[in-house]
Amino acid sequence: MHLAQELILTLPPARRALAVEDGSAAVVEGAVRVPAGASQGFATYFSAFPASYWVRWAGVTAVRLELSGTGRGTVRLVRTDPGGAARTEVMASGLDGGGVSLDIDVAGMSDGGWLWFEVDAGDTDVVVTGARWLVDVAPRRTGDVCLSITTMDKPEYCVATLRRIAASESLADAVGAVFVIDQGSRRVVDHPGYAEVAETLGTRLRIVEQRNLGGSGGFSRGMLEALDRPETDAVLILDDDVEVEPEALLRAIRFHRAARVPVVVGGHMLDLNRPTVLNSFSEVVHQRTFNWGPPEADQQWHDLETGPLRDTPWLHARGESDFNGWWMCLIPTAVLRDVGLSLPLFLKWDDAEFGLRAGPAGHATVSLPGAALWHVAWTDKDDTVEWQAYLHQRNRVATALLHARRPRAGLLLPLLLANDLKLLLGMRYYAVDLHVRALRDLLAGPGDLFGGLERVVPAARAVGALYPETVVRRAGDPVYDTAAPRVRAGEPGNKPASSAALAGLVVRGVLRHLRPGSSGPTPRVTLTREQAAWWEVPLHDSVLVLAGDGLSGVWLRRDPRQFWRLAGASVAAHLRLALRWRKASARWRAAMPVLVDPESWRATFAPQERP
């Protein structure tokens, strides 16, 4: 039998619900004490075993639980089906001798189901000191796995991640090299903790410094470094603003090595600020709207503490993914040689596009439960109204031109046009301007993607200088200090409950722009970020919208001239793209092989090296 997963019992109290069911259990120095006469379940995200994934992708037919500990009690091995129904399969008494071993046949679990264990203490305390899940499939790949961290101005996170990697003997044995692709001005090598961790990792650590080419440039550099190492058969890419658990990374590596064919192994994202909240169990690109997300809307940002494995049926069906976010994703070099590296999109949609490209080529993406890390969530800010609005628009539509299966990507263009109208009604003129520019650039073709990697951010920010809404106001700024107080606490007003109410809101908002602007010298109302919903802001002519921390804000003012100018430009841009969709799609698809070719990326990196 071969190791697939080990118990993680070193989580701090705020994350303990991911390891043990009874959060009040005594967890000390990596052991769980179950008092005499009590029970403890391990039906949790990190402790249960996602058997269906190993059955489907590795061909596993038998699993063994090896439990170590002391005391007298009973151990039950539980199996669930794809609907979450649980039943006890195997029981054993003991632990006096220091351990229990239980075997189970899992051959029929390919569609879904987990395994977990429960411990009932007898007349003495039981102390669980460890557990291992083993499978009857030997590793099919034995090459090195490289780790590659892409970072920009987050040296604290990077050094902390390197420390965690260096402290794990098991991870050190599995990893051949650790690359840090540093694209920032606050260099990782200048961090006070770097020297110590560099000494520990030794020759396995390599810092690659290059200009800021975005996430796609950083991740592609890590991919290229892995391809240049003949002994490497996969690269595990990590974002910088994360916290890692070495065992969770090892689970992805073991799964990769055991899989019958090379698969992309994705790790789940847990919210760093809400550490038991799971971003998404699996992610797909919905062809009707051509947007990414979970298969069902209510499956995003799920709290595993309040909605644990036992009580959440949908967690038991084996998830199907189109892609996995590049906060943590293991990609075999065989896949990179077959389909190429990242599309040079700078930020946004590069991970989704890669998955949509790899899947039809025969390389599935498997988002593996229990392989995860904690990542800073993007819900704390709204980058869709900042300079990244250009990238959201351009890259989503570019991916649709390349991979949409429906004519004109289904409802994509009408939805984008409707979104522009909402933004205009909400006085977010800058974002709409960027959207229009993105659509124009898409029709011009993909020829300048590599050359534009360094220019795209300065260009988008330069457009922001044309719009006063982009000026950040803080205490000491007369606008901030004299703004009218918050209209109320809490959430925004009621969202229109019917299509008629929605239409009425839009009509009234448009008619308001037939009158001259009357914003006044200071904001007439202050709204929190949560209150500034698209149906709330249009009710005001002048509003200060606070940032998430409440310490700064932007002043939005109704400007009829900008409204009508950008409304006309948006309609025209969407209409042009709709009429030219087939030609644009053919042009982008023809360019794809060059855009993802490792040699194209190599040529891009060559002049970017820092001295």
C-alpha positions in Angstrom: 0.0 0.0 0.0 1.2 3.5 -0.8 0.7 6.8 1.1 -1.9 9.2 -0.2 -2.8 11.4 2.8 -1.7 12.0 6.4 -3.6 13.6 9.2 -3.1 17.3 9.9 -3.3 18.0 13.6 -1.3 21.2 14.0 -3.9 23.7 12.9 -4.6 26.7 15.2 -8.0 26.9 17.0 -9.6 29.1 14.3 -8.9 26.4 11.7 -9.5 23.4 13.9 -13.0 22.6 12.4 -11.1 21.6 9.2 -9.4 18.8 11.2 -11.7 17.6 14.0 -15.5 17.7 14.4 -15.5 18.7 18.0 -13.8 22.0 18.1 -13.5 21.9 21.8 -11.4 18.7 21.7 -8.0 18.8 23.4 -5.5 19.1 20.5 -2.0 19.4 21.9 1.3 19.0 20.1 -0.3 17.2 17.1 -2.5 14.8 19.1 -6.2 14.6 19.8 -7.4 13.5 23.3 -10.8 11.8 23.4 -12.0 11.7 27.0 -13.2 8.3 28.4 -16.7 7.6 27.4 -16.7 10.4 24.7 -16.6 10.2 20.9 -14.6 12.2 18.3 -15.4 12.3 14.6 -12.9 13.1 11.8 -15.5 13.8 9.1 -13.7 17.1 8.2 -12.2 18.7 5.1 -8.6 17.9 5.9 -9.1 14.6 7.8 -11.6 12.7 5.6 -10.3 11.0 2.5 -11.8 12.0 -0.9 -11.9 8.4 -2.1 -13.9 9.0 -5.3 -11.1 11.2 -6.8 -8.5 8.5 -6.3 -10.9 5.8 -7.7 -11.7 7.8 -10.8 -8.3 9.2 -11.7 -5.8 6.7 -10.2 -7.8 3.5 -10.5 -7.7 2.8 -6.7 -9.7 -0.2 -5.6 -8.7 -0.6 -1.9 -7.9 1.9 0.8 -6.3 1.4 4.2 -6.6 3.5 7.3 -3.6 3.3 9.7 -4.4 5.0 13.0 -1.9 5.4 15.7 -2.6 6.3 19.3 -3.1 5.0 22.8 -6.0 4.0 25.0 -8.9 1.6 24.8 -11.7 2.4 22.4 -13.4 1.6 19.1 -12.6 2.9 15.7 -15.2 3.1 13.0 -14.5 3.5 9.3 -17.4 5.3 7.5 -18.2 5.6 3.8 -20.5 8.0 2.1 -22.2 7.9 -1.3 -22.4 10.7 -3.9 -25.5 12.1 -2.1 -23.8 12.2 1.3 -25.5 9.2 2.9 -23.1 7.7 5.4 -22.7 4.1 6.7 -20.2 2.4 8.9 -18.2 -0.2 6.9 -15.5 -1.5 9.3 -15.0 -1.4 13.0 -12.1 -2.3 15.2 -11.4 -2.2 18.9 -8.0 -1.6 20.4 -5.2 1.0 20.2 -3.6 -0.6 23.3 -0.9 -1.8 21.0 -0.4 1.6 19.6 -2.4 1.4 16.4 -5.3 0.1 14.3 -5.3 -0.8 10.6 -8.6 -1.0 8.7 -9.1 -1.9 5.0 -12.0 -1.1 2.7 -13.0 -1.9 -0.9 -13.7 1.3 -2.8 -14.0 0.1 -6.3 -17.5 1.5 -6.8 -16.9 5.0 -5.6 -15.9 6.8 -8.8 -18.9 9.1 -8.8 -18.5 10.4 -5.3 -18.1 9.7 -1.7 -15.6 10.2 1.2 -14.1 8.0 3.9 -13.6 9.1 7.4 -13.1 7.6 10.8 -14.7 8.0 14.3 -13.2 7.2 17.6 -15.2 6.1 20.7 -13.2 6.1 23.9 -13.8 3.3 26.4 -13.0 3.4 30.1 -9.8 5.4 29.5 -8.9 8.4 27.4 -7.9 7.7 23.8 -5.1 9.8 22.3 -5.0 9.9 18.5 -1.4 10.7 17.5 -1.7 10.3 13.8 -3.5 8.7 10.9 -2.5 7.7 7.3 -4.7 6.9 4.3 -3.0 4.4 1.9 -4.0 3.2 -1.5 -3.3 0.1 -3.6 -1.8 2.1 -6.5 1.9 2.7 -6.7 3.3 6.0 -8.0 3.3 6.1 -11.8 5.6 9.1 -12.0 8.8 9.6 -9.9 10.3 12.7 -11.4 10.9 15.9 -9.4 8.1 18.4 -8.8 9.2 22.1 -8.8 7.5 24.7 -6.7 7.2 28.1 -8.3 5.9 31.2 -6.4 5.1 34.4 -8.4 5.3 37.5 -6.3 5.1 41.3 -6.5 5.9 43.4 -3.5 4.8 40.7 -0.9 8.2 39.5 0.5 6.7 38.8 4.0 4.3 36.3 2.5 7.0 34.7 0.3 9.5 34.3 3.1 6.8 32.8 5.4 5.9 30.3 2.6 9.6 29.4 2.1 9.9 28.8 5.8 7.0 26.4 5.8 8.4 24.5 2.8 11.9 24.4 4.4 10.6 23.0 7.7 8.9 20.0 6.1 11.2 17.0 5.6 8.5 15.2 3.5 8.0 18.1 1.2 11.8 18.6 0.9 12.1 15.0 -0.3 9.3 15.5 -2.9 10.5 18.8 -4.3 13.4 19.2 -6.6 13.6 23.0 -6.9 11.9 26.1 -5.5 11.6 29.1 -7.7 10.6 32.5 -6.6 9.6 34.7 -9.6 10.1 38.2 -8.1 8.5 41.0 -10.2 8.3 43.7 -7.6 10.4 46.5 -6.2 10.3 45.2 -2.6 12.6 42.3 -3.3 12.3 39.0 -1.5 16.1 38.8 -1.1 16.1 42.0 0.9 13.7 40.7 3.5 15.4 40.2 6.9 14.3 36.6 7.1 15.4 35.6 3.6 19.0 34.7 4.4 18.1 32.1 7.0 15.6 30.3 4.8 17.9 30.5 1.8 20.6 28.8 3.8 18.1 26.0 4.8 16.9 25.4 1.3 20.4 25.7 -0.2 20.8 25.0 -3.9 17.1 24.0 -4.3 16.1 27.7 -4.0 16.4 30.0 -7.0 15.3 33.6 -7.1 14.4 34.8 -10.6 14.0 38.6 -10.8 12.2 40.1 -13.8 10.1 43.1 -14.6 6.4 43.0 -13.8 4.8 40.9 -16.5 1.8 40.1 -14.5 0.6 36.8 -13.2 0.7 35.2 -16.6 4.3 36.3 -17.0 5.4 35.1 -13.6 3.6 31.7 -13.8 4.9 31.1 -17.3 8.4 31.8 -16.1 8.0 29.1 -13.5 6.6 26.7 -16.1 9.5 27.4 -18.5 12.0 26.8 -15.7 10.4 23.4 -15.0 10.5 22.5 -18.7 14.2 23.3 -18.8 14.9 20.6 -16.1 14.8 17.1 -17.6 14.4 15.5 -14.2 11.2 17.5 -13.5 7.8 16.1 -14.4 5.5 18.8 -12.9 5.5 22.4 -11.6 3.3 23.4 -8.6 2.6 27.1 -9.0 1.6 29.2 -6.0 0.4 32.8 -5.6 2.3 35.0 -3.2 -0.4 36.2 -0.7 -1.1 32.7 0.7 -0.4 30.5 3.7 0.5 26.9 3.0 0.2 23.6 4.9 3.0 21.3 3.6 0.9 18.2 3.9 -1.8 19.8 1.7 0.8 20.5 -1.0 2.1 16.9 -0.7 -1.4 15.5 -1.3 -1.5 17.2 -4.7 2.0 15.8 -5.5 1.0 12.3 -4.5 -2.2 12.4 -6.5 -0.2 13.7 -9.6 2.2 10.8 -9.3 -0.5 8.2 -8.9 -2.9 9.4 -11.7 -3.3 7.0 -14.6 -2.7 9.8 -17.1 -1.2 13.3 -16.5 -3.8 15.6 -15.0 -3.7 19.1 -13.8 -4.1 18.9 -10.0 -5.7 22.0 -8.6 -5.7 23.0 -4.9 -8.7 24.6 -3.2 -8.7 28.1 -1.9 -9.6 28.8 1.8 -10.2 32.4 2.8 -7.2 33.7 4.8 -9.4 36.0 6.8 -12.2 33.5 7.3 -10.1 30.3 7.5 -12.9 27.7 7.4 -14.6 29.3 4.3 -14.0 27.4 1.0 -14.0 29.6 -2.1 -15.3 26.9 -4.4 -15.4 23.1 -4.5 -15.0 23.1 -8.3 -15.0 25.8 -11.0 -16.4 25.8 -14.5 -16.9 28.3 -17.2 -20.7 28.5 -17.9 -21.1 28.5 -21.6 -24.4 30.3 -21.5 -23.0 33.5 -19.9 -19.3 32.7 -20.5 -18.3 33.5 -16.9 -16.5 31.4 -14.4 -17.8 30.2 -11.1 -19.0 27.1 -9.2 -21.5 24.8 -10.9 -24.2 26.2 -8.6 -24.2 29.7 -7.2 -24.8 28.6 -3.6 -21.6 26.5 -3.7 -19.3 29.5 -3.4 -17.8 30.8 -0.1 -19.1 27.8 1.8 -18.2 27.8 5.5 -17.0 24.3 6.4 -17.5 25.0 10.1 -21.2 25.8 9.9 -21.8 23.5 6.9 -19.6 20.5 7.7 -19.1 17.5 5.5 -21.8 15.4 7.3 -24.5 18.1 6.7 -23.6 19.2 3.2 -24.7 16.7 0.5 -23.3 18.4 -2.5 -19.7 18.1 -1.1 -19.9 14.4 -1.6 -20.5 14.3 -5.3 -17.1 14.2 -7.2 -16.6 17.7 -8.6 -15.9 18.3 -12.3 -13.7 21.3 -13.1 -12.9 23.2 -16.2 -10.0 24.9 -14.5 -8.5 25.7 -11.2 -7.3 29.0 -9.9 -3.6 29.6 -10.0 -3.3 30.3 -6.3 -2.3 26.6 -6.2 -2.1 24.4 -9.2 0.1 21.5 -10.2 0.7 21.2 -13.9 2.6 18.2 -15.4 5.4 19.1 -17.8 3.8 16.7 -20.3 0.7 19.0 -20.4 2.9 22.1 -20.9 4.7 20.4 -23.8 1.4 19.5 -25.4 -0.6 22.7 -25.0 1.9 25.4 -24.2 2.3 27.9 -21.4 -0.1 30.7 -20.2 -1.7 33.1 -22.7 0.0 36.5 -22.1 -3.0 38.1 -20.5 -1.1 39.8 -17.6 -3.9 39.1 -15.1 -7.4 37.6 -15.0 -8.7 34.6 -16.9 -5.2 33.1 -17.7 -6.0 30.1 -15.4 -9.4 29.6 -16.9 -8.2 29.9 -20.4 -5.4 27.3 -19.8 -7.9 24.8 -18.4 -10.3 25.3 -21.3 -7.3 24.7 -23.6 -6.0 21.7 -21.8 -9.3 19.9 -21.4 -10.1 19.3 -25.0 -6.5 18.2 -25.5 -7.2 15.3 -23.1 -5.7 16.9 -19.9 -8.4 17.1 -17.3 -8.3 19.5 -14.3 -9.0 17.9 -11.0 -9.6 20.2 -8.1 -8.6 17.8 -5.3 -10.3 18.2 -1.9 -7.8 18.3 1.0 -5.2 19.9 -1.2 -5.6 23.5 -0.4 -4.1 26.7 1.0 -5.3 30.0 2.5 -5.4 32.9 0.2 -6.3 36.6 0.6 -9.8 36.8 -0.8 -10.6 39.3 -3.6 -14.0 40.0 -2.0 -12.4 42.7 0.2 -12.1 45.0 -2.8 -13.8 45.6 -6.1 -11.2 45.6 -8.8 -13.8 45.6 -11.5 -14.1 49.4 -11.3 -10.4 50.1 -11.1 -7.6 49.7 -13.7 -8.1 46.0 -13.7 -11.5 46.5 -15.4 -9.7 46.6 -18.7 -8.2 43.2 -18.1 -11.5 41.7 -16.8 -13.2 42.7 -20.0 -10.5 42.0 -22.5 -9.4 38.7 -21.2 -12.9 37.3 -20.7 -13.9 38.1 -24.2 -10.5 36.9 -25.6 -11.1 33.6 -23.8 -14.6 33.4 -25.3 -13.2 34.1 -28.8 -10.9 31.2 -28.3 -13.1 28.7 -26.5 -16.8 29.6 -26.6 -19.0 26.8 -27.9 -22.1 28.9 -28.5 -22.4 31.5 -31.2 -21.0 34.8 -30.0 -20.5 33.1 -26.6 -24.2 32.9 -25.8 -25.4 35.8 -23.6 -21.9 37.3 -23.1 -22.2 40.5 -25.2 -25.7 41.4 -23.9 -24.6 40.9 -20.4 -21.5 43.0 -20.8 -23.6 45.8 -22.4 -26.0 45.6 -19.5 -23.1 45.8 -17.0 -21.9 48.9 -18.7 -25.3 50.5 -18.3 -25.3 49.6 -14.6 -21.8 51.2 -14.2 -22.9 54.3 -16.0 -26.0 54.7 -13.9 -23.7 54.2 -10.9 -21.4 57.0 -12.1 -18.4 54.6 -12.8 -17.4 56.2 -16.0 -13.7 55.1 -15.8 -14.6 51.4 -15.9 -16.8 51.8 -18.9 -14.1 53.7 -20.8 -11.7 50.8 -20.1 -14.3 48.3 -21.3 -14.8 50.1 -24.6 -11.0 50.3 -25.1 -10.7 46.6 -24.4 -13.3 45.7 -27.0 -11.6 47.9 -29.6 -8.2 46.3 -28.8 -9.7 42.8 -29.2 -10.9 43.6 -32.7 -7.4 44.8 -33.5 -6.2 41.3 -32.8 -3.8 39.5 -30.4 -0.6 40.6 -32.1 0.5 43.0 -29.4 -0.1 40.9 -26.3 3.5 40.1 -25.6 4.7 43.7 -26.3 1.8 45.1 -24.2 2.6 43.1 -21.0 4.6 46.0 -19.6 2.4 48.8 -21.0 -1.1 47.5 -20.2 -1.1 48.7 -16.5 0.4 52.2 -17.1 -2.0 52.7 -20.0 -5.1 51.7 -18.0 -4.0 53.9 -15.1 -3.3 56.8 -17.5 -7.0 56.7 -18.6 -7.9 57.0 -14.9 -6.3 60.5 -14.9 -9.2 61.7 -17.1 -11.8 60.8 -14.5 -12.1 62.6 -11.1 -13.8 59.5 -9.6 -10.5 57.8 -9.4 -9.0 60.3 -6.9 -8.8 58.6 -3.5 -10.0 60.9 -0.7 -8.8 60.5 2.9 -9.0 62.3 6.2 -7.5 65.8 5.6 -9.0 66.0 2.1 -11.8 68.7 2.2 -14.0 66.4 0.1 -13.7 63.6 2.7 -14.0 65.8 5.7 -17.1 67.7 4.5 -19.0 64.8 3.0 -22.5 64.3 4.4 -22.6 61.6 7.0 -23.6 58.0 6.2 -27.3 57.8 5.4 -27.7 54.7 7.5 -25.8 51.6 8.8 -25.8 48.2 7.3 -26.6 46.9 3.8 -27.9 48.8 0.8 -31.6 49.5 0.2 -33.9 46.8 -1.2 -32.9 45.4 -4.6 -35.7 45.7 -7.2 -37.8 42.6 -6.7 -39.3 42.3 -10.2 -38.5 42.9 -13.8 -40.9 45.8 -13.8 -39.3 47.4 -10.8 -35.9 46.9 -12.4 -37.0 48.5 -15.6 -38.4 51.4 -13.7 -35.2 52.0 -11.9 -33.2 52.0 -15.2 -35.7 54.3 -16.9 -35.6 56.8 -14.0 -31.8 56.6 -14.0 -31.5 57.3 -17.7 -34.0 60.2 -17.5 -32.0 61.8 -14.7 -29.2 62.2 -17.3 -31.4 64.4 -19.4 -30.9 67.1 -16.8 -27.6 68.9 -16.1 -25.5 67.5 -13.3 -26.1 69.0 -9.9 -23.5 67.4 -7.6 -22.6 70.4 -5.5 -19.2 71.2 -4.0 -19.2 68.2 -1.6 -20.7 64.7 -1.5 -24.3 64.8 -0.5 -24.3 61.3 1.0 -21.7 58.7 2.2 -22.1 55.0 1.5 -20.1 52.1 2.6 -18.7 49.7 0.0 -21.4 47.2 0.9 -24.2 49.8 0.6 -23.0 51.1 -2.8 -24.9 48.6 -4.8 -25.7 49.3 -8.4 -29.4 49.9 -7.5 -28.5 52.3 -4.7 -25.9 54.7 -6.1 -28.1 55.9 -9.0 -30.5 57.4 -6.5 -28.0 60.1 -5.7 -26.3 62.8 -7.7 -23.2 63.0 -5.5 -21.9 60.3 -3.2 -18.7 59.4 -1.4 -18.2 55.6 -1.6 -15.9 54.4 1.2 -13.3 51.7 0.7 -13.5 48.4 2.5 -11.6 49.7 5.5 -13.7 52.8 5.8 -10.6 55.1 5.9 -10.8 56.4 2.3 -13.2 56.8 -0.5 -14.0 58.0 -4.0 -16.4 60.8 -4.9 -18.9 59.8 -7.6 -20.7 62.6 -9.4 -23.4 62.4 -12.0 -22.0 63.7 -15.4 -24.6 63.6 -18.2 -22.0 64.4 -20.8 -19.9 61.4 -19.9 -22.9 59.2 -19.5 -24.2 59.7 -23.1 -20.7 59.7 -24.7 -19.7 56.4 -23.1 -23.2 54.9 -23.5 -22.9 55.5 -27.3 -19.3 54.2 -27.4 -20.3 51.1 -25.5 -23.2 50.2 -27.7 -21.1 50.8 -30.9 -18.2 48.7 -29.6 -20.5 45.8 -28.6 -22.3 45.9 -32.0 -19.0 45.9 -33.9 -17.8 42.9 -32.0 -21.0 41.0 -32.5 -20.9 41.7 -36.3 -17.2 40.7 -36.6 -17.2 37.8 -34.0 -16.5 35.0 -36.4 -13.5 36.8 -38.1 -12.2 37.9 -34.7 -12.5 34.4 -33.3 -10.7 32.9 -36.3 -7.9 35.5 -36.0 -7.3 34.8 -32.3 -7.4 31.0 -32.7 -4.9 31.2 -35.5 -2.6 33.1 -33.3 -2.9 30.9 -30.3 0.0 28.4 -31.0 2.5 31.3 -31.1 1.1 33.1 -28.1 1.5 30.0 -25.8 4.7 28.7 -27.3 7.5 28.3 -24.7 9.9 29.9 -27.2 7.7 33.0 -27.5 7.8 33.4 -23.8 11.6 32.7 -23.7 12.1 35.6 -26.2 9.9 37.8 -24.0 11.9 37.0 -20.8 15.3 37.4 -22.3 15.5 41.3 -22.4 13.6 41.6 -19.2 16.3 40.2 -16.9 17.4 42.6 -14.2 21.2 43.3 -14.1 
